[in-house]
Amino acid sequence: MHISEIIDLQLLEQIMRDWSNATGMATIAVDHEGNYCSGEIGFTDFCIKYTRGSAEGMRRCVKCDNECKGTYFCHAGLMDFSTDIVVDGHYLGKIIGGQILPKEPDEEKFRQLAVTFGIDPDVYIAALRKIPVRSESAIRSSAKLLGDVVNMLVEFEYNKLKESEKQSGLKDSVVRAHSLIQEMNEMSLSLNKIESKQNILSLNASIEAARAGEAGRGFAVVAQEVGKLASSSAEINGNIKSVLNKLNREVANMVEFEEN
């Protein structure tokens, strides 16, 4: 199950973008196979262009991406987060992001980090100074809020989808029931013809038995049994018609319920 089968990814991205604009934090959505399924929202040059742009920085970032969960401090001292998107026990992907400072940075430490990564320290510090600073509690609360909102929205859309599938299945059942009722009606008409022929056969047999007199007694018994069979068939056919009428009313009620 892919997340795009449940929710409009443009809607998801708009929610993430609004959240990023309000918090100053970066974010992106990843599907269950690890592929990005939204744009890069609020990403900083400090993280993407410089830190991840160096071989050692990328190695450390990938390690954090693979091993860290929840809201955490990355190797460079910024705060990031990772929130799973799960519905009905199915893992659909995750929302990741952050790239934000929990306090004013120690620039000397970041200069040393730039040297380790092979980056011009002045350029690295210039990019660092563009990163918003929020309190750690605010960062954790903001990350949790986005995760909760996305998961609630996905669950809502998932339930809508399941309900739609149920309605579709019910409509299919109504169509099949109507088709079966039509078949039974046709069978009932066939029974009417058989019943009529049995009555005629019984009547003819009785007449012939009367003409034969004493020699026709056995024939008269057969005629009587055929008459009973015709009567029994008529009763059964009447019951079938009664049931069919009830079924037709129930199907009509189901159709009316669906349309309303």
C-alpha positions as CSV (number, residue, x, y, z in Angstrom):
1,M,0.0,0.0,0.0
2,H,1.5,3.3,-1.1
3,I,0.7,6.5,0.7
4,S,-0.4,8.1,-2.5
5,E,-3.3,5.6,-2.7
6,I,-4.7,7.1,0.5
7,I,-4.0,10.8,0.5
8,D,-3.4,13.5,-2.1
9,L,0.3,14.2,-1.9
10,Q,-0.2,17.8,-2.9
11,L,-2.4,18.3,0.1
12,L,0.2,16.6,2.4
13,E,2.9,18.8,1.0
14,Q,0.9,21.9,1.5
15,I,0.3,21.0,5.2
16,M,4.0,20.4,5.6
17,R,4.9,23.7,3.9
18,D,2.5,25.7,6.1
19,W,4.0,24.0,9.2
20,S,7.6,24.7,7.9
21,N,6.7,28.4,7.4
22,A,5.3,28.6,10.9
23,T,8.2,26.9,12.7
24,G,11.2,27.6,10.5
25,M,12.0,23.9,10.4
26,A,12.7,21.8,7.3
27,T,10.7,18.7,6.4
28,I,10.2,16.1,3.7
29,A,7.9,13.0,3.3
30,V,9.4,9.6,2.5
31,D,7.3,6.5,1.3
32,H,7.6,3.0,2.7
33,E,10.4,2.2,0.2
34,G,12.5,5.1,1.3
35,N,11.7,7.3,-1.7
36,Y,11.0,11.0,-1.3
37,C,7.3,11.6,-2.0
38,S,7.2,15.4,-1.4
39,G,9.4,18.3,-2.2
40,E,12.3,19.4,0.0
41,I,10.6,22.0,2.2
42,G,12.7,24.6,4.1
43,F,16.0,22.8,3.6
44,T,19.1,24.8,4.6
45,D,22.3,25.3,2.6
46,F,24.2,24.5,5.9
47,C,22.8,20.9,5.9
48,I,22.2,20.2,2.2
49,K,24.8,22.1,0.3
50,Y,27.7,22.1,2.7
51,T,27.4,19.3,5.4
52,R,25.9,16.7,3.1
53,G,27.9,18.1,0.2
54,S,31.1,16.8,1.8
55,A,31.9,13.0,1.9
56,E,32.4,12.8,5.6
57,G,29.5,15.0,6.4
58,M,27.2,12.9,4.2
59,R,28.5,9.7,5.8
60,R,27.6,11.0,9.3
61,C,24.2,12.3,8.1
62,V,23.3,9.0,6.5
63,K,24.2,7.3,9.8
64,C,21.9,9.6,11.7
65,D,19.1,9.1,9.1
66,N,19.3,5.3,9.5
67,E,19.8,5.0,13.2
68,C,17.9,7.9,14.8
69,K,14.2,8.0,15.7
70,G,11.9,10.6,17.2
71,T,13.4,14.0,17.8
72,Y,17.1,13.9,18.2
73,F,20.4,15.8,18.0
74,C,22.3,15.2,14.7
75,H,26.1,14.8,14.6
76,A,26.5,18.5,13.8
77,G,24.6,19.6,16.9
78,L,21.3,20.6,15.1
79,M,18.0,19.0,16.0
80,D,16.2,16.7,13.5
81,F,13.1,14.4,13.8
82,S,11.7,11.3,12.2
83,T,8.0,10.4,12.6
84,D,6.5,7.2,11.1
85,I,3.2,7.3,9.2
86,V,1.2,4.2,10.1
87,V,-2.4,3.4,9.5
88,D,-4.3,0.2,10.4
89,G,-0.9,-1.5,11.2
90,H,0.5,-0.6,7.8
91,Y,3.8,1.4,7.6
92,L,3.3,4.0,4.8
93,G,6.5,6.0,5.3
94,K,7.7,8.8,7.5
95,I,8.0,12.5,7.9
96,I,11.6,13.7,8.5
97,G,13.2,17.1,8.9
98,G,14.4,19.5,11.5
99,Q,17.7,21.3,10.5
100,I,17.2,23.7,13.3
101,L,19.3,25.0,16.3
102,P,18.1,24.4,19.9
103,K,20.3,27.3,21.1
104,E,22.8,29.9,19.9
105,P,25.7,27.9,18.3
106,D,29.3,27.8,19.5
107,E,30.8,29.1,16.2
108,E,34.3,27.9,17.1
109,K,33.1,24.4,17.3
110,F,31.5,24.7,13.9
111,R,34.6,26.1,12.4
112,Q,36.5,23.0,13.6
113,L,33.7,20.9,12.0
114,A,34.1,22.7,8.7
115,V,37.8,21.9,8.7
116,T,37.0,18.2,9.3
117,F,34.6,18.3,6.3
118,G,37.0,20.2,4.1
119,I,34.7,23.3,3.9
120,D,35.7,26.9,4.1
121,P,35.0,27.8,7.8
122,D,33.8,31.4,6.9
123,V,31.3,30.0,4.3
124,Y,30.1,27.4,6.7
125,I,29.6,29.9,9.5
126,A,27.7,32.2,7.2
127,A,25.3,29.4,6.3
128,L,25.1,28.5,10.0
129,R,23.9,32.0,10.9
130,K,20.9,31.6,8.6
131,I,19.5,28.7,10.6
132,P,16.6,29.6,13.0
133,V,17.0,29.1,16.7
134,R,14.2,27.6,18.7
135,S,14.0,26.2,22.2
136,E,14.4,22.4,22.5
137,S,10.9,22.0,23.9
138,A,9.4,24.1,21.1
139,I,11.2,21.9,18.5
140,R,10.0,18.7,20.1
141,S,6.5,20.0,20.4
142,S,6.5,21.2,16.8
143,A,7.8,17.9,15.4
144,K,5.2,16.0,17.4
145,L,2.4,18.3,16.2
146,L,3.3,17.7,12.5
147,G,3.5,13.9,13.1
148,D,0.1,13.8,14.8
149,V,-1.6,16.0,12.2
150,V,-0.2,13.9,9.3
151,N,-1.2,10.6,10.9
152,M,-4.7,11.9,11.8
153,L,-5.2,13.1,8.2
154,V,-3.9,9.8,6.7
155,E,-6.2,7.8,9.1
156,F,-9.2,10.0,8.2
157,E,-8.6,9.5,4.4
158,Y,-8.0,5.8,4.9
159,N,-11.3,5.4,6.7
160,K,-13.0,7.3,4.0
161,L,-11.5,5.0,1.4
162,K,-12.5,1.9,3.3
163,E,-16.1,3.2,3.7
164,S,-16.2,4.0,0.0
165,E,-15.1,0.4,-0.8
166,K,-17.8,-0.9,1.5
167,Q,-20.4,1.2,-0.3
168,S,-19.2,0.0,-3.7
169,G,-19.3,-3.6,-2.5
170,L,-22.9,-3.1,-1.2
171,K,-23.9,-1.7,-4.6
172,D,-22.4,-4.7,-6.4
173,S,-24.3,-7.0,-4.0
174,V,-27.5,-5.3,-4.7
175,V,-26.9,-5.6,-8.5
176,R,-26.2,-9.3,-8.1
177,A,-29.2,-9.9,-5.9
178,H,-31.4,-8.2,-8.4
179,S,-30.0,-10.4,-11.1
180,L,-30.7,-13.5,-9.1
181,I,-34.3,-12.4,-8.4
182,Q,-34.8,-12.0,-12.1
183,E,-33.5,-15.5,-12.7
184,M,-35.9,-16.9,-10.0
185,N,-38.8,-15.0,-11.5
186,E,-38.1,-16.6,-14.9
187,M,-37.9,-20.0,-13.1
188,S,-41.3,-19.2,-11.5
189,L,-42.8,-18.5,-14.9
190,S,-41.5,-21.9,-16.1
191,L,-43.2,-23.5,-13.1
192,N,-46.4,-21.8,-14.0
193,K,-46.3,-23.5,-17.5
194,I,-45.5,-26.9,-15.9
195,E,-48.3,-26.5,-13.4
196,S,-50.7,-25.6,-16.2
197,K,-49.7,-28.7,-18.2
198,Q,-50.0,-30.9,-15.2
199,N,-53.6,-29.7,-14.7
200,I,-54.5,-30.3,-18.3
201,L,-52.8,-33.8,-18.1
202,S,-54.8,-34.6,-14.9
203,L,-58.0,-33.4,-16.5
204,N,-57.5,-35.5,-19.7
205,A,-56.5,-38.5,-17.6
206,S,-59.7,-38.3,-15.6
207,I,-61.8,-38.0,-18.7
208,E,-60.1,-41.0,-20.3
209,A,-60.4,-43.0,-17.0
210,A,-64.2,-42.3,-17.0
211,R,-64.6,-43.5,-20.5
212,A,-62.8,-46.7,-19.8
213,G,-65.0,-47.5,-16.9
214,E,-63.9,-50.4,-14.8
215,A,-60.8,-50.9,-16.9
216,G,-59.7,-47.3,-16.3
217,R,-59.5,-47.4,-12.5
218,G,-55.7,-47.6,-12.4
219,F,-55.6,-44.8,-14.9
220,A,-57.9,-42.8,-12.6
221,V,-55.5,-43.2,-9.7
222,V,-52.6,-41.9,-11.8
223,A,-54.8,-38.9,-12.9
224,Q,-55.6,-38.2,-9.2
225,E,-51.9,-38.3,-8.3
226,V,-51.1,-36.0,-11.2
227,G,-53.7,-33.6,-9.9
228,K,-52.2,-33.7,-6.4
229,L,-48.8,-33.0,-7.9
230,A,-50.2,-30.0,-9.8
231,S,-51.8,-28.7,-6.7
232,S,-48.6,-29.1,-4.7
233,S,-46.6,-27.4,-7.4
234,A,-49.0,-24.5,-7.4
235,E,-48.6,-24.1,-3.6
236,I,-44.8,-24.2,-3.8
237,N,-44.8,-21.7,-6.7
238,G,-47.0,-19.4,-4.7
239,N,-44.5,-19.5,-1.8
240,I,-41.7,-18.8,-4.2
241,K,-43.5,-15.8,-5.5
242,S,-44.2,-14.5,-2.0
243,V,-40.5,-14.8,-1.1
244,L,-39.5,-13.1,-4.4
245,N,-41.8,-10.2,-3.6
246,K,-40.2,-9.8,-0.2
247,L,-36.8,-9.9,-1.7
248,N,-37.7,-7.3,-4.3
249,R,-39.0,-5.0,-1.5
250,E,-35.7,-5.5,0.5
251,V,-33.6,-4.8,-2.6
252,A,-35.7,-1.7,-3.4
253,N,-35.1,-0.5,0.2
254,M,-31.4,-1.0,-0.1
255,V,-31.2,1.0,-3.3
256,E,-33.3,3.8,-1.8
257,F,-30.9,3.8,1.3
258,E,-27.9,4.0,-1.0
259,E,-29.3,6.9,-3.0
260,N,-30.1,8.9,0.1
